[in-house]
Amino acid sequence: MAETTDTMRGDAGRARQGAAMNTSELEAWFVQDVLPLEAALMQFLQHNWRNRSDIADLRQDVYERVCQAAQEARPDNTRAFVFRTARNLLIDRIRREHVVPIEAVEDLDALAMAMDEPDPERTAIARDELRRLQLALDRLPPRAREAIVLGRIEGLQGNEIAIRMGITEGVVSRHLASGITALADMLYGENTKPRRTP
């Protein structure tokens, strides 16, 4: 008899896929289909969220979203629905907190959001690169350094640089070419001595 009841309950559940559920149906569905996924859900959340103290709250938020959506229409594939809900919740949290953990980017490969502010690591890397660039610029011959600063940093055109430096545009071009080559060698190549301009 129990087997017949279970079979009938399963058939009724399948017939109601995509249909709204009342409270008792929702509770039965949750216990039967959602709760068995809890271990996998917890593992997913722990793997994709850095702050372990948030995991229990995240799980509850997933359950709440899943139940609210299931009241409108029972999902066809409960497992996929639960994990898609968890993924979307994490993305919402990341957006709200402006935090992008490396694990989130790896495992939530559909995460496509632009952050306005660089993270501290990126800021430190950028400062280090600027420091290296300034040291390399300081090692250039004075005229090449001046041409690079005017052309590549201040954005002046060749004729404007020529007027500022009191030289021809051809000489400006040579200073820029030799300066850029020397910078590339110092920053990325094996040759650490700048080339002298004639």
Secondary structure, DSSP 8 states (H G I E B T S, - for coil): -HHHHHHHHHHHHHHTTTS---HHHHHHHIIIIIGGGHHHHHHHHHHH-S-GGGHHHHHHHHHHHHHHHHHH---SSHHHHHHHHHHHHHHHHHHHHT---HHHHHH-TT-----SS--HHHHHHHHHHHHHHHHHHHHS-HHHHHHHIIIIIS---HHHHHHHHTS-HHHHHHHHHHHHHHHHHHHHSS--S-----
